[in-house]
Every structure is written in C-alpha cells, then in structure tokens.
Amino acid sequence: MSNNNANKKVAVAMSGGVDSAVAAAMMVEQGYEVIGLTMQLYDTGASKNSSSKTCCAGQDIYDAKRVSDKLGIPHYTLDYEKNFLDDVMKDFANTYAEGKTPIPCIRCNQRMKFRDLLNTSMELGAEMLVTGHYAEIRNNNGEVSLHRARDMSKDQSYFLFATPKNILSKLKFPLGSVTKDMTREYAKKFNLPVSDKPESQDICFVQSQSKKGYREIVQKLRPDIMKSGHILDINGNIIGSHSGIDGFTIGQRRGLGVISGDGTPLYVVKIDSKNNAVYVGKEKDLSIKSFDVSEFIWIGDELLKNEEVIHADVQLSSEYEIQKANITILKNDQAKITLEEPNYRVAPGQACVIYLKDRILGGGWISGNLSM
C-alpha cells in the first residue's frame, strides 16, 4: 500500500451500491485517509431488502455502513431529505407539470452531491469528494477536463455536464478507467458485502412496487396536474382525452388511448401545459433540427463570446447517440442548437450535452423554440 497519500483526507459519497463501495476501497488501498458519507435523501416508508434497487435510503444506508466497517473507515449519514425534496423532487414534479421531461439524476449531482455533500466534505477537512461515477476527470498542468468513461456501456458523463470547472478540481472518479466487470471483480477481491448487489434504478425515489410509478410522486407534489384535457392531432382537431399531462412524454407511442385514421402509429409531438393539451402526430412530425437551451454552462478551455458559433457533437438523451451540430452562444446563459441532421426525439426538459471526441465542453437544458 502506498504511503504517499497518508496525510491526505478524502470523503467518499457512499450510496450503498457496489460502485461507491469499490471507489472507497480504491481510496483505502491507495493510502488515503478516507471517510464515508451517505446522504439520506428520502424515506422509503419501509425497510428494503438486499435486492433493493433504490439508493440513499433504508437498506442502502445500512449497506454503506457495512462496507465502511469492512474497510475500517468512519461513516456518517447526513439527513438531506428536505434539501432533496426542495431541490430535486419538487423540480422533478414541476418539470412534468410544465409539459417537459426531467432528468432528476443531473439535478441531484448538481444540487446535492456536488454542492451540499461537497461542502460538508470540505468542512470535515477532506481535500476531495470521491464518487462512483463512470466518467474521467483529467488534469493537464492544472487544467481540468471531464471525459467519457472507458466503459461506454456505463458512461455517466452526460449526467455530469452541469459541474463547473472549479468543482471538477475537487472531485475524483476512480471508476472512470475501469469496466463494470472489473468493478465487480474488485468488490469480490476485497470481500465487500455488496459485491453482488443489483444496479440502482434510474429514478431512485420512485418505488418499483408503485402502480403509478413516477406519476405518484408528481401528483403528490403537484395535485393540480390531475385534470383531464384534450388530445389533438397536429392540425388542432380533438381526437381524444387524457387524465393529466404528466402521463405523457415527447416521442411516446404506447398508451395514448387514440389511433390514427389510417392505422399508422401516433406519437406525442407536443405537450401544451398552458392549455392542458397533448398533441399527437406521425413519426415524421417529431422531426426537429433546431432548438434553444437554457442554463447553458461551458467547461471548455476557451472563453466564449456572445454570438460565437461552435461546431461539435451533441448528445440529447441519456442513451448514447451523438450527432453533429452548430451551437450559437446567446446572452443570459442561453444557446441555440442547430443540428446537421434532424432528430426525432428532442424533448424539452432533457439535457443537450456538447462533446469534442470524448470530452465534455458544456451543455444546457432543452427549453423551447423547437423547429425544423
């Protein structure tokens, strides 16, 4: 074991899963003084068993403590339930109420892990916050940059675009250069008690046994959304009704409750929250080539100017699929994206992340002005 890091303290965000457990084990192996921190984000209402697919609640907190004990490191559970409710869950519900499709994992990284948890880590004397994310942070003569993970099937860089450069310098992602299989092998090598624990689900606070799924959360936080409205075709003709716009996302095909006159599949092409209306059309009606993004953040090397145009790759959903685009920088943290080829799944509320090869240059939230 190396002693070079013996006087360096790091905090590890421990969700109770195998990835964060291995990240902690790696730091111990490298000789760091390690403390484990687990955020209690919500109350599951019941103790979860070992096959739980949640994180940061119930059984997961217990598992994080077991791993810490196995590694011989101190472990602390932090009550962040109110912060999580205010900054992530309410944002999730409000985004659906606006007719958009949210990504709570990005908000959690932005507002919980790399703000609240990072601040606590620094207060405890840690030099860095370590997480089990599959992404790479590189430091070239003091210039930090964020890159895709070696294991593209697990790459999580898309969910990290909103992390400013000054925050990146305080983070460490030790799993960025390994594969998921290697992570499992490492966990078994060190006999970690979560080595065979299943993956956490995408939306941690939505319980798998809930019949309504995410809608249960949305309707609890935004009961005003539970009102019926019209389903219309692209010409504005009423062809059906719905029980709440929170049940629809752009590009959705199944469960619409309406059919086309000629039997061709229909898709959700627009959600009008102001008028509580859902518009459907054929797949060709989903075609989009330009749109605006808000809360634009840039973490590239060069400072940008208003009206500057960048040519790069963009990724428009968590599914790895990139395409060429021109990005025009606008005022007030806004940008305009013009795709070289149309995309049929551009959904307001999703993130548009900008890449140069495997490096993230920045990104923002798809916000409006969608057009061909």
Residue pairs with C-beta under 8 A, 6 or more apart in sequence:
1 29
1 30
1 31
2 30
2 31
3 31
4 31
5 30
5 31
5 32
6 31
6 32
6 33
7 33
8 32
8 33
8 127
9 32
9 33
9 34
9 35
9 124
9 125
9 126
9 127
10 27
10 32
10 33
10 34
10 35
10 126
10 127
10 128
10 129
10 130
10 172
11 34
11 35
11 36
11 37
11 117
11 120
11 121
11 124
11 126
11 128
11 129
11 130
12 20
12 23
12 24
12 27
12 34
12 35
12 36
12 37
12 129
12 130
12 131
13 20
13 37
13 38
13 39
13 113
13 117
13 129
13 130
13 131
13 132
14 20
14 21
14 24
14 36
14 37
14 38
14 64
14 67
14 68
14 75
15 38
15 55
15 56
15 60
15 64
15 132
15 200
16 38
16 55
16 56
16 59
16 60
16 61
16 62
16 63
16 64
16 67
16 194
16 197
17 55
17 60
17 63
17 132
17 194
17 197
17 199
17 200
18 183
18 184
18 187
18 192
18 194
18 195
18 197
19 132
19 133
19 134
19 175
19 183
20 64
20 131
20 132
21 63
21 64
21 67
21 132
21 187
21 192
21 194
22 132
22 174
22 175
22 183
22 186
22 187
22 190
22 192
23 130
23 131
23 132
23 173
23 174
23 175
24 34
24 36
24 67
24 68
24 71
24 73
24 130
25 67
25 71
25 186
25 187
25 190
25 192
26 174
26 186
27 34
27 130
27 174
28 34
28 71
28 72
28 73
34 71
34 73
35 73
35 74
35 75
35 76
35 124
35 126
36 64
36 67
36 68
36 71
36 73
36 74
36 75
36 76
37 75
37 76
37 78
37 117
37 120
37 121
38 56
38 60
38 61
38 64
38 65
38 75
38 76
38 77
38 78
39 56
39 77
39 78
39 80
39 84
39 112
39 113
39 116
39 117
40 56
40 57
40 61
40 77
40 78
40 79
40 80
40 81
41 56
41 57
41 80
41 81
41 84
41 88
41 108
41 112
41 204
41 205
42 56
42 57
42 81
42 84
42 85
42 89
42 204
42 205
43 57
43 81
44 54
44 57
44 58
44 207
46 58
47 58
47 59
48 54
48 57
48 58
48 59
48 60
49 59
50 59
50 63
50 197
51 198
52 58
52 59
52 60
53 198
53 199
53 200
53 201
53 208
54 60
54 200
54 201
54 204
54 205
54 207
55 200
55 204
56 204
57 204
57 205
61 77
63 193
63 194
63 197
64 75
64 77
65 75
65 77
66 193
66 194
67 192
67 193
67 194
68 74
68 75
69 75
70 190
70 191
70 192
70 193
71 190
78 117
78 120
80 112
80 116
80 117
83 111
83 112
83 116
84 108
84 112
84 205
87 107
87 111
87 112
88 104
88 107
88 108
88 111
88 112
89 104
89 205
89 217
89 221
90 221
91 102
91 104
91 107
92 102
92 104
92 107
92 214
92 217
92 218
92 221
93 217
93 218
93 220
93 221
93 222
93 225
94 221
94 222
95 101
95 102
95 349
96 102
96 214
96 218
96 222
96 225
96 245
96 246
97 218
97 222
97 224
97 225
97 245
97 246
97 273
98 273
98 348
98 349
99 245
99 271
99 272
99 273
99 348
100 271
100 347
100 348
100 349
101 249
101 250
101 347
101 348
101 349
101 350
102 349
103 159
103 318
103 349
103 350
103 351
104 203
104 205
105 159
105 202
105 203
106 159
106 160
106 161
106 162
106 351
109 159
109 160
109 162
109 163
110 162
110 163
113 129
113 131
114 129
114 163
114 167
114 171
117 129
118 129
118 167
118 170
118 171
121 128
121 129
122 170
127 170
128 170
128 171
128 172
129 170
129 171
129 172
130 171
130 172
130 173
130 174
131 171
131 172
131 173
132 173
132 175
133 156
133 159
133 160
133 173
133 175
133 176
134 149
134 151
134 154
134 155
134 156
134 157
134 173
134 175
134 176
134 180
135 146
135 147
135 148
135 149
135 155
135 156
135 157
135 160
135 173
135 176
136 146
136 147
136 148
136 149
136 150
136 173
136 176
136 177
137 144
137 145
137 146
137 147
137 168
137 171
137 172
137 173
137 176
138 144
138 145
138 147
139 169
143 301
144 165
144 168
144 169
145 168
145 299
145 301
145 359
145 360
146 157
146 160
146 161
146 163
146 168
146 299
146 359
146 360
147 157
147 176
147 358
147 359
147 360
148 155
148 157
148 355
148 358
148 359
148 360
149 155
149 156
149 157
149 175
149 176
149 177
150 176
150 177
150 178
150 179
151 178
151 179
151 180
152 320
153 180
154 179
154 180
155 320
157 353
157 360
158 315
158 318
158 320
158 351
158 353
159 318
160 360
161 297
161 299
161 351
161 353
161 354
161 360
161 362
161 363
162 295
162 297
162 351
162 363
163 171
163 299
164 297
164 299
165 299
168 299
175 183
178 186
184 195
184 196
187 194
187 195
188 195
201 208
202 318
203 214
205 217
206 213
206 214
206 216
206 217
210 216
212 219
215 244
215 246
215 247
218 225
218 246
219 225
219 226
219 244
219 246
222 246
225 244
225 245
225 246
226 243
226 244
227 244
227 276
228 241
228 242
228 243
228 244
229 241
229 242
229 244
229 245
229 275
229 276
229 277
229 278
230 238
230 240
230 241
230 242
230 276
230 277
230 278
231 238
231 239
231 240
231 241
231 242
231 256
231 257
231 258
231 277
231 278
231 279
231 280
232 238
232 239
232 277
232 278
232 279
232 280
233 239
233 279
233 280
233 281
234 269
234 279
234 280
234 281
234 285
239 258
239 280
240 256
240 257
240 258
241 257
242 248
242 257
242 278
245 271
245 273
245 276
245 277
245 278
247 255
248 256
248 268
248 271
248 278
249 268
249 271
249 347
250 268
250 269
250 270
250 271
250 286
250 345
250 346
250 347
250 348
251 267
251 268
251 286
251 344
251 345
251 347
252 267
252 268
253 265
253 266
253 267
256 266
256 268
256 280
258 266
258 280
259 266
260 266
260 282
264 282
265 282
265 283
266 280
266 281
266 282
267 280
267 281
267 282
267 283
267 285
267 286
268 278
268 279
268 280
269 279
269 280
269 281
269 285
269 286
270 278
270 279
271 277
271 278
271 279
272 278
272 279
283 344
286 344
286 345
286 346
287 342
287 343
287 344
287 372
288 339
288 342
288 343
288 344
288 346
288 370
288 371
288 372
289 338
289 339
289 341
289 342
289 343
289 371
289 372
290 336
290 337
290 338
290 339
290 369
290 370
290 371
290 372
291 336
291 337
291 346
291 352
291 366
291 367
291 368
291 369
291 370
291 371
292 330
292 334
292 335
292 336
292 337
292 366
292 367
292 368
292 369
293 334
293 335
293 336
293 337
293 352
293 363
293 364
293 365
293 366
293 367
294 333
294 334
294 364
294 365
294 367
295 333
295 364
295 365
296 329
296 330
296 333
296 334
296 335
296 362
296 363
296 364
297 333
297 362
297 363
297 364
298 304
298 361
298 362
299 360
299 361
299 362
300 356
300 361
300 362
304 310
304 329
305 329
306 329
306 330
306 331
307 328
307 329
307 330
308 328
308 329
309 326
309 327
309 328
309 329
310 326
310 327
310 329
310 354
310 361
311 324
311 325
311 326
311 327
312 324
312 325
312 327
312 354
312 355
312 356
312 361
313 322
313 323
313 324
313 325
313 354
313 355
313 356
313 357
314 322
314 323
314 324
314 325
314 327
314 337
314 339
314 352
314 353
314 354
314 355
315 321
315 322
315 352
315 353
315 355
316 323
316 343
316 345
316 346
316 350
316 351
316 352
316 366
317 345
317 347
317 350
322 355
323 339
323 340
323 341
323 343
324 339
324 340
324 341
325 337
325 338
325 339
325 340
326 337
326 338
326 340
327 335
327 336
327 337
327 338
327 354
328 335
328 336
328 337
328 338
329 335
330 336
333 364
334 364
334 367
335 364
336 369
337 352
342 372
346 366
346 370
347 366
348 366
348 367
348 368
348 370
349 365
349 366
350 365
350 366
351 363
351 364
351 365
351 366
352 363
352 364
352 365
352 366
353 360
353 362
353 363
354 360
354 361
354 362
354 363
355 361
